[in-house]
Amino acid sequence: MASVSSTKRVAIVGTGSRGLMFLNGVVERPHLVAVVALCDPNAVRAEYYVKTLQQKTGSKERVPVYQPEQFQEMLSKERIDILVVTTYDALHEQYIVPALEAGGKVITEKPMCTDQEKSRKINLAIKKAGDHQLTVTFNYRYNPVHEAVKRLIANGEIGNVISVHFEWLLDTVHGADYFRRWHRLTSHSGPGGLLVHKSGHHFDLVNWWLAADPVEVAAMGQLAFYGDKAGKKNGWAKDYVRARGSAEAAADPFALDIEGDDLLKNLYANAEGEDGYHRDRNVFGSDVGINDDMGLLVRYSTGTVMTYHLTTYSPWEGYRVMFNGTKGRLELEVVESAFREPRDPKITGGVIHGKEAPANAGGAKIIVHPLWSRPREVPVEYTHAGHGGGDARMLSVLFGAKEGEQVNSGNASKQRAGVREGTMALAVGLAAAESIKTGSFVKIADLALEG
């Protein structure tokens, strides 16, 4: 599969909005990597990628587009060195495993996969290929603020961490967006829903911050805001299927105007005829199958206990993390958007995917409270670029530095997430989903995710 050229040959599976981050990252490093193939069943969406590549590289050459059933052919014919997987979560394993077996490196969007069987297949493939062959892109690890937290804990600023409280708030723009698109369907997002797709980011951060493994999980969850029943109960529901072409949606603050944003229009509105995928579904539709409010209790191998809550319908967007230790307390607060106005959800493409700052953007603050001493604020530089600046730093590590720059890998220990890190983040979400279903504590070891 792999080529012998000094320029690594890259293929991207999945030509949605998230894949453009990787495409742009490759284009910015022509001396190191090049996109040589695409794989997606939607010809219109793939064509947008082809034209984007031509425009950005100044080349008239057309990158070939392969259908999913031609994936193996693509790997061998195009001599792929690096495969980037950005398709539906539930499909990740179908591309990761064959690529590893063919001898290439794989970079996959989080989550690594969505269920136990898929996790076991990937872990088995890695045992043969080697851990260095797979990277799960937990880009929050590369966020400078999160790196500062890692460093403070590792340096013993608050001693041994006894407990963690982690509250993540998605607002009615970002949070609602998961209920407009494919994530709302368990067939695409898996049994864990947002506990795997979104919270997996957060679970990985805690695993990394604590340098510990999750051991046991208890959870509760509900669909309390979105979906048809909750929407009618709470008085927010509107009677339309999708926003495009709906007069009623025009008065709905939760509706998305996919024709008002060039990116969303090109990738989704213009591509609907290919596969019938509607990016602007009513968030209060009857087919919403994932929870929107979830709380967890997690015990770690170090004895640390975490309480965690994900809210997807908050008036403001951001998160708070509090670490209680034997020598004090560390508090992190990040405000992405202090509040929203009804017009904000209409166009979300650039805001959600890091192209521009959210409306009413806030900042970040870290405070250390030592025992028997005054608290002190730790100076941090925060940016609203993709994932707090994590995306740009991660791309530098994944593909190498741009010409004239040095690789920005940061100072914290081990930022790259491999198969085990991907598995442990998945483990918390799947254990939580099982706990919600059974009402019992779930031991991570019983999931047998590593085979």
C-alpha positions as CSV (number, residue, x, y, z in Angstrom):
1,M,0.0,0.0,0.0
2,A,2.6,2.6,1.0
3,S,4.7,4.5,-1.5
4,V,8.4,5.2,-1.4
5,S,8.1,8.9,-2.3
6,S,9.3,11.4,0.3
7,T,5.9,13.2,-0.1
8,K,3.3,11.1,1.7
9,R,0.2,10.2,-0.3
10,V,-3.0,10.9,1.6
11,A,-6.5,9.7,1.0
12,I,-9.6,11.1,2.8
13,V,-12.7,9.0,3.5
14,G,-15.8,11.2,4.1
15,T,-16.2,14.6,2.4
16,G,-18.3,16.4,4.9
17,S,-17.4,19.6,6.7
18,R,-15.0,18.1,9.2
19,G,-12.8,16.5,6.5
20,L,-12.0,20.0,5.1
21,M,-9.8,20.7,8.2
22,F,-7.5,17.8,7.1
23,L,-7.7,18.7,3.5
24,N,-6.6,22.2,4.2
25,G,-3.9,21.0,6.6
26,V,-2.4,18.8,3.8
27,V,-2.6,21.5,1.2
28,E,-0.6,23.8,3.5
29,R,2.3,21.3,3.5
30,P,3.0,20.4,-0.2
31,H,6.6,19.6,0.6
32,L,5.4,16.8,3.0
33,V,2.0,15.4,2.0
34,A,-0.5,15.5,-0.8
35,V,-4.2,14.4,-1.1
36,V,-4.2,11.9,-4.0
37,A,-7.6,10.2,-3.5
38,L,-11.1,10.7,-2.0
39,C,-13.7,8.1,-1.0
40,D,-17.4,9.1,-0.6
41,P,-20.7,7.8,-2.0
42,N,-21.9,11.4,-2.6
43,A,-20.5,12.6,-5.9
44,V,-21.6,16.2,-5.4
45,R,-20.0,16.5,-2.1
46,A,-16.8,14.8,-3.3
47,E,-16.8,17.2,-6.3
48,Y,-16.7,20.1,-4.0
49,Y,-13.5,18.7,-2.5
50,V,-12.0,18.1,-5.9
51,K,-12.6,21.7,-7.0
52,T,-11.4,23.0,-3.6
53,L,-8.1,21.0,-4.1
54,Q,-7.7,22.4,-7.6
55,Q,-8.3,26.0,-6.4
56,K,-6.0,25.7,-3.4
57,T,-3.1,23.9,-5.2
58,G,-3.5,25.8,-8.5
59,S,-3.5,22.4,-10.3
60,K,-5.9,21.4,-13.0
61,E,-5.4,17.7,-12.2
62,R,-8.5,16.0,-10.8
63,V,-8.1,13.8,-7.7
64,P,-9.9,10.5,-8.3
65,V,-13.0,9.8,-6.2
66,Y,-13.8,6.2,-5.2
67,Q,-17.0,4.7,-4.0
68,P,-17.0,2.8,-0.6
69,E,-17.1,-0.5,-2.4
70,Q,-13.9,0.5,-4.2
71,F,-12.0,1.3,-1.0
72,Q,-9.6,-1.7,-1.3
73,E,-8.8,-0.8,-4.9
74,M,-8.1,2.8,-3.8
75,L,-5.6,1.7,-1.2
76,S,-3.5,-0.4,-3.6
77,K,-3.9,1.6,-6.8
78,E,-3.2,5.0,-5.3
79,R,-0.4,3.7,-3.0
80,I,-1.9,5.4,0.1
81,D,0.6,6.2,2.9
82,I,-1.9,7.9,5.2
83,L,-5.7,7.4,5.4
84,V,-7.8,10.1,7.0
85,V,-11.2,8.8,8.2
86,T,-13.9,11.5,8.7
87,T,-17.1,9.6,7.8
88,Y,-20.0,8.6,10.0
89,D,-18.8,7.3,13.4
90,A,-20.4,3.9,12.9
91,L,-18.4,3.4,9.7
92,H,-14.9,4.2,11.1
93,E,-13.9,0.6,11.7
94,Q,-14.8,-0.5,8.1
95,Y,-12.0,1.7,6.8
96,I,-9.5,1.7,9.7
97,V,-9.1,-2.1,9.8
98,P,-8.4,-2.7,6.1
99,A,-6.1,0.2,5.9
100,L,-4.1,-1.1,8.9
101,E,-4.0,-4.6,7.3
102,A,-2.6,-3.0,4.1
103,G,0.3,-1.5,6.0
104,G,-0.6,2.2,6.0
105,K,-1.0,4.7,8.7
106,V,-4.5,5.8,9.8
107,I,-5.7,9.1,11.2
108,T,-9.3,8.9,12.4
109,E,-11.7,11.5,13.7
110,K,-12.9,10.8,17.2
111,P,-14.5,8.6,18.3
112,M,-12.3,5.7,17.2
113,C,-15.5,3.6,16.7
114,T,-19.0,3.2,18.3
115,D,-19.3,-0.3,19.8
116,Q,-17.5,-3.2,21.5
117,E,-17.2,-5.4,18.5
118,K,-15.7,-2.7,16.3
119,S,-13.3,-1.8,19.1
120,R,-12.1,-5.4,19.4
121,K,-11.5,-5.6,15.6
122,I,-9.4,-2.4,15.6
123,N,-7.4,-3.5,18.7
124,L,-6.7,-6.8,17.0
125,A,-5.5,-5.1,13.8
126,I,-3.3,-2.8,15.9
127,K,-1.6,-5.8,17.6
128,K,-0.4,-6.9,14.2
129,A,0.3,-3.4,12.7
130,G,1.8,-1.6,15.7
131,D,0.3,1.2,17.9
132,H,2.1,3.9,15.9
133,Q,0.0,3.2,12.9
134,L,-3.2,4.7,14.3
135,T,-3.9,8.1,15.7
136,V,-7.3,9.2,17.1
137,T,-7.6,12.9,16.7
138,F,-8.5,14.1,20.2
139,N,-7.6,17.7,19.2
140,Y,-8.4,19.0,22.7
141,R,-5.1,17.5,23.9
142,Y,-3.3,20.1,21.8
143,N,-5.3,23.1,23.2
144,P,-2.7,25.3,25.1
145,V,-5.1,25.8,28.0
146,H,-5.6,22.1,28.5
147,E,-1.9,21.6,28.2
148,A,-1.4,24.0,31.0
149,V,-3.9,22.1,33.2
150,K,-2.0,18.9,32.4
151,R,1.3,20.5,33.4
152,L,-0.1,21.9,36.7
153,I,-1.4,18.5,37.8
154,A,1.7,16.6,36.7
155,N,3.9,19.1,38.6
156,G,1.9,18.4,41.8
157,E,0.4,21.9,42.2
158,I,-2.6,20.4,44.0
159,G,-1.1,17.1,45.1
160,N,-2.9,13.9,44.4
161,V,-6.2,14.4,42.7
162,I,-9.0,13.0,44.8
163,S,-12.1,14.1,42.8
164,V,-13.1,15.9,39.6
165,H,-16.2,17.7,38.7
166,F,-16.6,18.3,34.9
167,E,-19.6,20.2,33.5
168,W,-19.8,20.7,29.7
169,L,-22.4,23.0,28.3
170,L,-23.4,22.9,24.6
171,D,-25.7,25.8,23.6
172,T,-28.7,26.1,21.4
173,V,-26.5,26.6,18.4
174,H,-23.8,24.0,18.8
175,G,-25.8,21.6,20.9
176,A,-28.9,21.8,18.8
177,D,-26.8,21.0,15.7
178,Y,-26.3,17.4,16.8
179,F,-30.0,17.0,16.6
180,R,-30.4,18.4,13.1
181,R,-28.0,16.0,11.5
182,W,-27.0,12.3,11.4
183,H,-25.9,12.2,15.1
184,R,-29.5,12.0,16.1
185,L,-29.8,8.5,14.7
186,T,-28.3,5.7,16.7
187,S,-27.7,3.8,13.5
188,H,-25.0,6.4,12.6
189,S,-23.8,7.4,16.1
190,G,-24.0,4.1,17.9
191,P,-25.6,3.1,21.2
192,G,-23.7,5.7,23.1
193,G,-24.8,8.7,21.1
194,L,-23.2,11.9,22.3
195,L,-21.6,10.1,25.2
196,V,-19.3,8.5,22.6
197,H,-19.2,11.2,19.9
198,K,-19.0,14.4,22.0
199,S,-18.3,13.3,25.6
200,G,-15.5,11.0,24.3
201,H,-13.5,14.2,23.9
202,H,-14.0,15.1,27.5
203,F,-13.4,11.6,28.9
204,D,-10.1,11.4,26.9
205,L,-9.0,14.8,28.5
206,V,-9.6,13.5,32.0
207,N,-7.9,10.2,31.3
208,W,-4.9,12.2,30.0
209,W,-4.9,14.9,32.7
210,L,-5.0,12.2,35.4
211,A,-2.7,9.7,33.7
212,A,-5.2,7.1,34.8
213,D,-7.6,4.5,33.4
214,P,-11.4,4.6,34.0
215,V,-12.5,1.5,36.0
216,E,-16.2,1.8,36.8
217,V,-19.1,3.9,35.6
218,A,-22.6,4.7,36.7
219,A,-24.8,7.0,34.7
220,M,-28.3,8.5,34.1
221,G,-29.5,10.1,30.9
222,Q,-32.6,11.4,29.2
223,L,-34.0,13.0,26.1
224,A,-35.5,16.0,27.9
225,F,-35.3,18.9,25.5
226,Y,-35.1,17.8,21.9
227,G,-37.3,15.3,20.1
228,D,-41.0,15.5,19.5
229,K,-42.3,14.6,23.0
230,A,-40.0,16.9,24.9
231,G,-40.4,19.7,22.4
232,K,-44.2,19.6,22.7
233,K,-44.0,19.3,26.5
234,N,-41.6,22.3,26.8
235,G,-43.4,24.5,24.2
236,W,-40.6,24.7,21.7
237,A,-41.8,22.3,19.0
238,K,-42.6,23.4,15.5
239,D,-44.4,21.2,12.9
240,Y,-42.0,20.8,10.0
241,V,-39.6,18.0,8.9
242,R,-36.6,20.1,7.7
243,A,-36.0,23.8,7.5
244,R,-35.3,24.2,3.8
245,G,-38.5,25.3,2.1
246,S,-40.5,25.5,5.3
247,A,-42.3,28.7,6.1
248,E,-42.8,27.6,9.7
249,A,-39.0,27.0,10.1
250,A,-38.4,30.7,9.3
251,A,-39.8,31.6,12.7
252,D,-38.0,28.8,14.6
253,P,-34.9,29.9,16.5
254,F,-33.6,26.4,16.3
255,A,-33.8,26.1,12.5
256,L,-30.7,26.1,10.3
257,D,-30.5,27.9,7.0
258,I,-28.2,25.7,4.9
259,E,-28.6,27.9,1.9
260,G,-27.4,31.0,3.8
261,D,-23.9,29.6,4.4
262,D,-21.7,28.8,1.3
263,L,-20.0,25.8,3.0
264,L,-23.3,24.2,4.1
265,K,-24.9,25.0,0.7
266,N,-22.1,23.4,-1.3
267,L,-21.6,20.3,0.9
268,Y,-25.2,19.6,1.8
269,A,-28.0,21.6,0.1
270,N,-26.5,21.0,-3.3
271,A,-25.8,17.3,-2.6
272,E,-29.2,16.2,-1.3
273,G,-30.2,14.7,-4.6
274,E,-27.4,12.1,-4.4
275,D,-28.4,10.4,-1.1
276,G,-31.4,12.3,0.4
277,Y,-29.4,13.4,3.4
278,H,-30.9,16.5,5.0
279,R,-28.5,18.5,7.2
280,D,-31.3,20.8,8.5
281,R,-33.7,18.5,10.2
282,N,-36.2,19.7,12.8
283,V,-34.5,19.2,16.2
284,F,-37.9,18.3,17.6
285,G,-38.5,15.5,15.1
286,S,-39.9,12.1,16.0
287,D,-36.8,10.2,14.9
288,V,-34.4,11.7,17.4
289,G,-33.0,8.7,19.2
290,I,-30.2,10.0,21.4
291,N,-30.2,11.6,24.8
292,D,-29.6,15.3,25.3
293,D,-28.8,15.4,29.1
294,M,-26.5,13.0,30.8
295,G,-24.8,12.6,34.1
296,L,-22.0,10.2,35.1
297,L,-20.0,9.0,38.1
298,V,-16.6,7.5,37.1
299,R,-14.0,5.8,39.3
300,Y,-10.4,5.7,38.0
301,S,-7.4,3.4,38.6
302,T,-5.8,6.0,40.8
303,G,-8.9,6.1,43.1
304,T,-10.0,9.5,41.7
305,V,-13.8,9.9,41.3
306,M,-15.3,12.1,38.6
307,T,-18.8,13.6,38.4
308,Y,-19.6,14.6,34.8
309,H,-22.6,16.3,33.2
310,L,-23.3,17.1,29.6
311,T,-26.0,19.6,28.7
312,T,-26.9,20.2,25.0
313,Y,-29.4,23.0,25.3
314,S,-27.7,25.6,27.4
315,P,-28.1,29.4,27.0
316,W,-24.3,29.7,27.0
317,E,-21.5,27.5,25.7
318,G,-18.4,26.4,27.6
319,Y,-17.2,24.2,30.4
320,R,-16.0,24.1,34.0
321,V,-13.6,21.6,35.4
322,M,-12.8,21.5,39.1
323,F,-10.0,19.2,40.5
324,N,-9.8,18.7,44.3
325,G,-6.4,17.4,45.5
326,T,-4.5,16.7,48.7
327,K,-2.7,20.1,48.5
328,G,-5.5,22.3,47.0
329,R,-7.9,22.8,44.2
330,L,-7.6,23.7,40.5
331,E,-10.4,25.3,38.6
332,L,-10.7,25.7,34.8
333,E,-13.5,27.7,33.2
334,V,-13.8,28.3,29.4
335,V,-16.6,30.5,27.9
336,E,-17.0,29.9,24.2
337,S,-20.2,32.0,23.9
338,A,-21.7,34.0,26.8
339,F,-25.2,34.0,25.3
340,R,-27.1,33.5,22.1
341,E,-29.7,35.5,20.1
342,P,-32.5,34.0,18.0
343,R,-30.7,34.9,14.7
344,D,-27.5,33.0,15.6
345,P,-28.6,29.4,14.8
346,K,-29.6,30.3,11.2
347,I,-26.1,30.0,9.9
348,T,-23.6,27.9,11.9
349,G,-21.1,26.3,9.6
350,G,-18.2,28.7,10.3
351,V,-18.8,29.1,14.0
352,I,-19.1,25.4,14.8
353,H,-16.1,24.2,12.8
354,G,-13.7,26.8,14.0
355,K,-13.6,29.2,11.0
356,E,-14.7,32.2,13.1
357,A,-15.3,33.1,16.7
358,P,-18.8,32.4,18.2
359,A,-21.1,35.3,18.8
360,N,-20.5,36.9,22.2
361,A,-17.3,35.0,22.7
362,G,-15.7,34.7,26.1
363,G,-12.4,33.5,27.4
364,A,-10.5,31.1,29.6
365,K,-9.4,31.2,33.2
366,I,-7.3,28.8,35.4
367,I,-7.2,29.4,39.1
368,V,-5.1,27.4,41.6
369,H,-6.3,27.4,45.2
370,P,-3.5,26.0,47.4
371,L,-4.2,24.9,50.9
372,W,-3.3,27.6,53.5
373,S,-2.5,30.2,50.8
374,R,-4.0,32.8,48.6
375,P,-5.4,31.6,45.2
376,R,-3.6,32.6,42.1
377,E,-4.7,32.9,38.5
378,V,-2.5,31.1,35.9
379,P,-1.9,33.2,32.8
380,V,-3.2,31.6,29.7
381,E,-3.5,32.6,26.0
382,Y,-6.8,31.5,24.6
383,T,-8.0,31.5,21.0
384,H,-11.4,30.7,19.5
385,A,-9.8,29.1,16.5
386,G,-10.6,25.4,16.0
387,H,-10.9,23.7,19.4
388,G,-9.1,26.5,21.2
389,G,-6.1,26.4,18.8
390,G,-5.8,22.7,19.2
391,D,-6.6,21.9,15.5
392,A,-3.7,23.9,14.1
393,R,-1.2,22.5,16.6
394,M,-2.5,18.9,16.0
395,L,-2.1,19.3,12.2
396,S,1.5,20.4,12.7
397,V,2.1,17.2,14.6
398,L,0.2,14.9,12.3
399,F,1.6,16.1,9.0
400,G,4.7,18.0,9.9
401,A,5.4,21.7,10.1
402,K,4.6,24.2,7.4
403,E,7.5,25.5,5.4
404,G,9.5,28.0,7.5
405,E,7.9,26.8,10.8
406,Q,8.7,24.3,13.5
407,V,6.4,21.5,14.6
408,N,4.2,22.8,17.4
409,S,3.9,19.8,19.6
410,G,3.6,21.6,22.9
411,N,5.4,21.0,26.2
412,A,3.0,18.5,27.9
413,S,3.8,14.8,28.1
414,K,2.4,12.5,25.4
415,Q,-0.2,14.4,23.4
416,R,-0.8,11.8,20.7
417,A,-3.7,9.4,21.2
418,G,-3.3,5.9,19.9
419,V,-5.6,2.9,20.0
420,R,-5.5,2.5,23.7
421,E,-6.4,6.1,24.4
422,G,-9.2,5.8,21.8
423,T,-10.4,2.7,23.5
424,M,-10.4,4.1,27.0
425,A,-12.4,7.2,25.9
426,L,-14.9,5.0,24.1
427,A,-15.1,2.8,27.2
428,V,-16.5,5.5,29.5
429,G,-19.2,6.4,26.9
430,L,-20.2,2.8,26.3
431,A,-20.2,1.9,30.0
432,A,-22.4,5.0,30.7
433,A,-24.8,4.0,27.9
434,E,-25.1,0.5,29.4
435,S,-25.5,1.9,32.9
436,I,-28.4,4.1,31.7
437,K,-30.0,1.1,30.2
438,T,-29.6,-1.2,33.1
439,G,-29.5,1.1,36.1
440,S,-26.4,-0.5,37.4
441,F,-22.7,0.3,37.8
442,V,-20.7,-1.0,34.8
443,K,-17.1,-2.2,35.1
444,I,-14.9,-1.2,32.1
445,A,-13.1,-4.6,32.1
446,D,-16.5,-6.3,31.5
447,L,-16.8,-4.6,28.1
448,A,-13.8,-6.4,26.8
449,L,-13.1,-3.6,24.3
450,E,-9.5,-4.7,23.7
451,G,-10.3,-8.2,22.8
